[in-house]
Amino acid sequence: MRAPEHVRPVDGADYDQVVTEKLEPPQRSVAHEVLGERRPSGRVRLSGGTAAR
């Protein structure tokens, strides 16, 4: 969730006592380490002129 795009303060609420902390970025999964970055979806032209998904 990206806070500026998805949340907003409630009108009239006092947030002075709210404890906040910066979270660490998520760890990369084993699958991501093995497979690498995902390729974009869509149609790809193969060398034989055949389209595949």
C-alpha positions as CSV (number, residue, x, y, z in Angstrom):
1,M,0.0,0.0,0.0
2,R,1.3,3.4,-0.9
3,A,0.1,5.8,1.8
4,P,-0.3,9.0,-0.2
5,E,-2.4,7.3,-2.8
6,H,-4.5,5.0,-0.6
7,V,-5.0,6.6,2.8
8,R,-5.9,10.0,4.3
9,P,-6.3,11.3,7.8
10,V,-9.8,11.4,9.3
11,D,-11.1,14.9,9.8
12,G,-11.0,15.9,13.4
13,A,-8.9,13.0,14.6
14,D,-5.8,13.7,16.8
15,Y,-2.8,11.7,15.6
16,D,-0.3,13.2,18.1
17,Q,-0.1,10.0,20.2
18,V,0.1,7.6,17.2
19,V,3.4,5.6,17.3
20,T,5.0,5.3,13.9
21,E,8.1,3.5,12.7
22,K,9.7,3.0,9.3
23,L,9.4,-0.6,8.1
24,E,12.2,-2.5,6.5
25,P,11.7,-3.4,2.9
26,P,10.4,-6.9,2.3
27,Q,12.9,-9.7,1.8
28,R,13.2,-11.2,-1.7
29,S,11.7,-14.6,-1.9
30,V,13.7,-17.7,-2.8
31,A,11.6,-18.0,-6.0
32,H,12.6,-14.4,-7.0
33,E,16.2,-15.2,-6.3
34,V,16.1,-18.3,-8.5
35,L,13.9,-17.1,-11.3
36,G,14.9,-13.4,-11.4
37,E,12.7,-10.5,-12.5
38,R,9.3,-11.3,-14.0
39,R,8.9,-10.7,-17.7
40,P,6.1,-8.5,-18.9
41,S,2.9,-10.3,-20.0
42,G,1.6,-10.1,-23.5
43,R,2.2,-11.5,-26.9
44,V,5.7,-12.4,-28.0
45,R,6.7,-12.9,-31.6
46,L,8.7,-16.1,-32.0
47,S,11.3,-16.7,-34.7
48,G,9.0,-18.9,-36.8
49,G,6.4,-16.1,-37.1
50,T,4.1,-17.8,-34.5
51,A,2.5,-15.7,-31.8
52,A,2.4,-17.2,-28.3
53,R,1.2,-16.0,-24.9
